[in-house]
């Protein structure tokens, strides 16, 4: 990875020196060098392990199978269950909710992907072990920040600390192996554990999925959904989005299995992951298993199968149609997973959980993606962290009900552990709680959490059952705060001046939480201001509101 670090150092120095016009040349250079480095072999068949329950129990007598399905950048309004939406229809995800529990105030751990995944896999705030920022390749954040700064938005200069020799490379940024992953916890309970898709929690020094408790890991080794020249794949490029331009330059179409060589998937990526998930279920029908199906969809770059694109001819805007087609594939995949469980008589005693790593992105140019919430991915406004949060387990959980108290990604860890009969680790602070007791009425004395906290450098937030304090505090810049009543006008009316006592209480809670956290294992590279209310395809206006974000 040293060659990537050297590229990053050159680009940061060049851009910091004012050579922004060289950015497109830099992106082209990254594409050429990464293409030369990546040796991607032909499609490889995965022979999933099979086995039987060590104790010879029938499916109904075994501990429940556990399936965790994670979408990437799924907007609140992308699910048709959340309101009338002519763009995306998700009948299979809607059915999962109708047959199980909907947590109406489900929260991602962060406004970007990797810290949320760290919370899901560890059962803790990622900041407890220095996982505060999303790992990115060296040079990406300065390029994205400065190339994308076309509206003359406030921008802090990048630091070079993340590109110097001896600092952490992209593959070294991750969740330390000292964390006890959900996969490790369930392995100790006799589960066979399988990961499919995105990981983003490190690849070396014991941090890869197959080193963190997963017996088998089919890894998304890069980020294209299909080859750029595949006639069966339709794509949409956003010239207004610097992240999109970086991804198209840097990514390939590749997977790997248990740390082996890269190979090209045989078909459109989301459908490929679904195919493999169905095979995993069939291979493990006779023993308890944990399947972590971490889809890439509908994250950019926007690529859809030609078949799904053709089915949505009523959508006129090309990028919106491609995006909706990607969600169509994701939803179909959820349906196929549920059908595989039923076909193998595993349906009643399987805990299925579905969520997204954060809210929809403003840089895809679809202004209603998180409606009715304010903000986007890469903010701590509700649009960035309020996510679908569903659970279905017919043998134990009520069907068709809604739970309204705030819950968090790390609660999925604790709930799955309790379902499997596993005790949570006692040698560290565990932040997640088993939600089963709350939703079945066993514990009605309190909400699952008094406070929930969120942090990514300059961006911080805390909420209780009613109030939310938002902080935008970049280094060397004025601190800005908002106070919102989430039970009333949501985040559309700032009550900071009207409720000073509430603000003081929440501020003290946030300070106390921060005092318990560890410094990040790697530094932020740039701090940028994001328009809270306008997506990236829209022009900024003088009275628009901005919030800083560090990564």
N, C-alpha and C positions, 0 to 999 in steps of 0.2 A: 504493500500500500504506500510505500514511500514516494512513488511517482505521483500519486494523487496529492500527497501532502506538498510536494514541490510545486505542482500546478497551482494549488491553492495559495501558496505563499506568493508566487509570481503574480497571480491575479489580484490578490488583496493589495499588494504593494502598487501594482499598476493602477487599479481603480482608485485606491486612496490618494494616489498622486494626480488624479484628475483625468485618467485615460479612459473615461467611460465609453468612448467611441470604439474601444477595442473589445468590448464585451461580446459582440457577435462573433468576432474572430476567436475569442477565448472559448465560447461555447462550441464552435466548430472543432477547435483543437481538442476539447474534452471528448467529443464524439469520436474523433479519429483515434485518439489514444486508447479510449476504453474499448472500442471495437477491436483494436489490435490486441489488447490484453485479454479480452474474453474469448476463450476457446469453448464454443458451445457444440456439444456432440449431438448426434441424432436422438430421436425420441427413445426413451427408455421405459420399459415395462416395470411397474412396481409390483412385486410379489409380497403382498401384505401378510404379516404373520397371523397364523391361526392358533387356536388353543381352546381348552375347556376349563371350566371352573375347577379350581384345585380341590374344592370341597364337595363337588358333585351336586350342587344345588340347582333347582329348577329356576327359570327366569324370575318367577314371582317371589322366590325365597332369597334370591341374591340381593346384595345391595344395589341400588339403582345405577344403571348406566348414566353417564353424564355427558351431555353434548353442549358445548359452548360455541355458538355461532356469532362471529364478530364481523360487522360491516365496517367499511372505512370511509369516513367523511359523509355518512348518510345524514341528510338533512331531516329535520323533524317533519317537514311537509312532504317528504318523499314517500311516506307511507300513507296509503289511502285511508287507513283507519283513523288518522289524525285530522281528517276533514276532507271535504269535497276537493278533489284535485284531478283536473282533466289530464294532467301531464303523466303522472305515474300512478299505476294501479298495482296493488300488491296483495292479491287475494290470499296467497299462502301465508304471508306474514300476518295478515289480518286474522286468518283462521287460527294461527298459533296463539294470538292474543285472545280470541273468542273462546278457545278451549283451555285457556290457562289464566294467568294473572298479568295484568298490566300495572306497572308502577308508573304513575302519571308524573312523578317528579324524580325520574331517574337521571343521575348525573355521571358524566364521564369524569375521570380523574383530572383531566386537563383539556385545554383547547387545542392541543395537537396530539398526534397519534401515540408516540412511543411512551411517554409518561403514563398514559392511560393503560397501555398494555402491561407496563411494569406493575401497576396497582392490581390489575386483574390477576396476574400471575403470582404476586407476592402477598396479596391481602393487606397491603400497607400503602401509606402515602409513599410515593417514590422518593420524595425528598428526605425520608428517613434514612435512605442509603445513598444519597447523592445523585439520584436520577431526576433532575429537574428539567432538563432541556432535551429536545428531540435530536438524536444524532443525525447529522447531515454530512455529506462528503465535504472535504476541505475545499473552500472557495465558493461553495454554493450560496451561503447566506449573504456574504458581501456582494456577490454578483446579483442575486435576486433583489437585495435592498437598493442598490445603486442604479441598476439598469431599470428597475421598476419605479424609480422615484421620478416619474414623469410629471407629477402634479406638484412638485416642489414641496412635498410633505416634510415635516420634521424628521430628521434622521441623525442618529448618533454614529460617530465614526467606528468602523470595525476595529476589533482588537486583533493583533497578529498572534496572540498566545496559542491559538488552536492550530496554527500551521507551522509552528517551529519544530525542528527536529527534536525528538524525544517526548513530544506531547502525544496525546491519545489519537490514534487513527480512527476512522469511521467504524471499523470492525471491533476496535477496542472500547468503544463507547457502549456501555450496556449495563445490564443488571448483574451485579457481582454474584458469583456462585455461592457465596455465603447465605444468600436469600433462599428460603425454602419454598420452592415453587408449588403451585397446586398439583402439577404433575408428580413431583416428588412425594408430596403428601399422599396422593392417591395410589401411587405405586406401592407405598408401604401398607396400604389396605388391600393389596392384591389386585389392583386394577391394571389392565393393559392400557398404555397411554400413547396417543397418536396426535401429532400436530400436522396440519395441512395449511399452507399458505404463508402469509406474512409473519415475521417474527419481530425484527427491529429492536432486539434487546441484546445485541452483541453477537459476534461470530467466533471469537477466539478466547483463549484463556478460560475455558470452561463455561462460556456464556451462551453457546449455541443451544438451540432447542434440544438436540439429541444429547447434550451434556447437562441439561437442566431438568432431567426427569422424564423426558419423552423417549419411549422405546423406539419409536419410529417418527421421522420428521421429513415430510415432503415440503421443501422450502421454496418460497418465491425468491429466486436468486437475483432477479432484476424486476423491472416494473412494466413491461409492455404486455398487453393482453393478447397480442398476436403480432406477427411480422409486419413491418411497415408496408411491404409489398403484397400482403395477402389479400386476394380479391374477395374473400369471404368476411373481411373485417372492414368496417366503416369507421373513419376517424374524423375528429374535429379538433383543429388547433386554434388556440386563442392567442393571437398576436399581442393582445393587451396584457397578457399575464406572463411575467418573467419566470415564475415557477414552471409554467407549462413549457416555455422555451428551453429551460434547463433540462427538464425531464425528457423531452423529445431528443435532445442532444446526447444525453448521458445513458439512457436505458436500453436494455436488450430484452429479448424474449427468452427467458431461461428459468430452469428449475434445477434443484439438486436433491438427492435423497441421503439422509444421514451423513452429511458432510462430504459426499462423493462428488465426482466431476459434474460440471454443468451439462444439461441436456435440454433440448427444445421440447416443450410440451406439444402434444399431438393436435391440439385444437384450442379454440378460444378459452382463455384462462379461467374465467368463472365457471364455465361448463366443465372444464377439466377438473377443477377442484371438487365440484359436485360429484362427478363420476367416481373420483377416488374416495370421497366420503362414503358413498353408497357401498363401494367395495369393502371399506373398513368395517362398516356395520355388518355386512354379510360375513366377513372373516371372523368377527368377534362375537357372533350371536350367542355363543355358548360360554362366555365368560364376562365378568364385569369389565367395562371399558370406559375410558375418558377420551372423547374426541374434541379437540380444539380446532375448529374450522375457521380460520382467520382469512376471510375473503379480502381481496384488494379492492373490489368494487364498492362504491362507484368513484373511487379516487382517480384523479387525472394521471396519465393522459387519457383523454376521452376516446375510447375505442369500443365499438359494439359489434356483435355478430351481425352479418348482413340480414339474417333471418329475423332477428329481433327488431332491427332498424326498419325493415320492410313492413312489419306489423303495426307500425306507429305512424302511418302516413298522414294522419290528421294533425300532427305537430309540425308547424311551419318552420320554426327556427332550428337550423341544422344542429347546433350544439345542444339545444334542449332535447331534440329528438334522439341524438346519440346517447346523451345522459340517461334519458328515460329508458332507452333500450338496454343499457347496462343494468339498470335496476330491475328490469323485466327478467333478465337472466339470473340476477341475485335472488329474486323472489321465487322463480321457478326452482332454483336450487334448494331453497328452504322446503318447498313442497316435496321435492324428491327425497330429501333426507327424512322427512316425516313419513312418507310412504314406505321407505325402506325399513324404518322402525316397525311400522304396522305389519309389513309383509313378513317380518322375521319374529313376530309375536313379542316384540320388545317395547311396544308402545306404552303400556300401562305403567311400567316400572322404569321409565327413563326420564330423568330431569333434563329438559331442554331449555337453555337460556339463550336469548337473543339480545344484542345491543350493538351500538356503534362506538368507535373509539373517540369521536367528537362530533360536533355538528357539521352542517354543510359549509362548504368553502365559498367565500365571497369572490374568489378569483375565477370561478367558472362562469361568471356573468349571468346568473339566474337570480333575480332579486327576491323571489318569493320562496327560496329553498328552505328557509327556516321559519317561515310564517307560522304562527303569529309572534314569534320571539324576535328580539332585537339582537343584532350582531351575527358573527360568523365564526367558523374555525379561525384560530389564531387570535381570538379574544376570549375573555372570561364572561362576556355577556351571555345571556341564556341561549342565544342562537349558537354559541360556540361549545357549550357544555351540557345543555339539556338534550338528552338522547333517548331513543326508544329503549325500553328496559322491560323485557318480557320473560316469563317463566312458566313452563308447563310441566306438570308431573301428576298425571291422573290418580296415581296411587296415594298421593299425599296432599296435593294443593287443590284449593277450590278452583272451579272453572268459571270463566266469564266475569270475574270480579276485578275491581280496581283498588289499588292501595295508593293512598294519597300523600303519605309522609315522604320527605326527601330521603333517597337512598343513593348509594355510591357504588362504583365499579368494584371496590374491594369487598363489598357485601356478597358479590357473586362467588368469590373465593370461599368465604366463611360458610355460605349456604351450601355450596357443593361439598365442602369438607364435612359439615354436619350430616348431610344426606348419606355420605359414605361411611359415617361412623368414626371419622377421624377427629382427634383432638387438635385444636390449634396449637402452634408452637407457644411455649411458655417462657422462652429465653429472650424474648423481644416484645416490643409493643406491637400488637396486632390491631389494626384499625377497623377491619370488617366485622360485621355481626351476621349471625344466622337469621335470615329474614323469615324463615318458616314459622317461628314462634309468634311473630307479629301478624302475619297474614292469616294464621289459623286461629287467632284469638287467644293463644296461650299467654301471651304477654300483651296486656292492654294498658299497662301503667305508664308507658312513656313512648316517645318516638324512638326509632332506631338510633338517631344521633342528635345530640344537642347542637352541634355545629358541624359544618362541612367547610373545608379549606381548599384553596386552589392557589397555585403560585407558578409563575414562569418569569423570573427576574423582575422586570419593571411592572409586570401585571400580577396583581394579587386580588383575592376575594375571599370573603367569608359569608356564610349564610346560616341562619337558624330556621326555625319552622316558618317564620314570617318575613324576616328582614334580610337584606343582602347589602353588604358594604363592598363597593368596588374601589380599587386603588390602581392608579397609573402613576408610577414613581420612578422614572428613568434617572440614572445617575447624572447629577449636575443640572437637572431640569426641575421646574416647579412640580410639586406633588399635586395630583388631582384626585379627588374622591367623589363618589356618588353614593347615595343611600336610597335604596328602593324598597317599597312595600310590595312583595311578590303576590300578596293576596288581593291587592287592589289594582292599581294601574300598571303593575309589572315594572319594567325598566323604562317606562316612558315619562315618568315624573320623578325628578330628583328631590328627595325630602331631607337632604343633609342639614339645611338651615332650620328646618321645622322640627327635627327630632334629634337634637344634639346628644341627649342622654343615650339614645339607642346607638348612635354612632360611636360614642365613647366605649360602651360595652363591647360592641363588635370589634372595635379597634384593639381593645385590650385582649380579647380572645385571639385575634390574629397575631398580635405580638407574642403572646404566650406560645401559640403553636409554632411560630417561626423560630423561637428560642430553642425548641426541641429538635429542630431539623438539622441535617448535616449539610455542609457546603457541597455544591455540585462537584461531581467527579471530573467534569470538564467545563470550561467557561462558556458563557454566551459569546457569540461572535459579532452580532449586530443587534441593535435595538431600533425598531421601526415603529412608525405611527400608522395605525389602521383606521380607515373610515368605518365608523360603527354602523352607519345606516345605508351606505351606498356600496353596491358591488363594484368590482374592479372595472367592469365595462362602462360604468357611468362616470361622468365628469364630477370632480369635487366641486362643492359650492362654498362660498366664504363662511357661511354659518354652520357648516358641518361639524360634527363632533368626532374627535379622534381619541384613541387610546393606544398607549405604547405597549409593545410586546418584545421581549428579549428571547433570542435563541442563538 
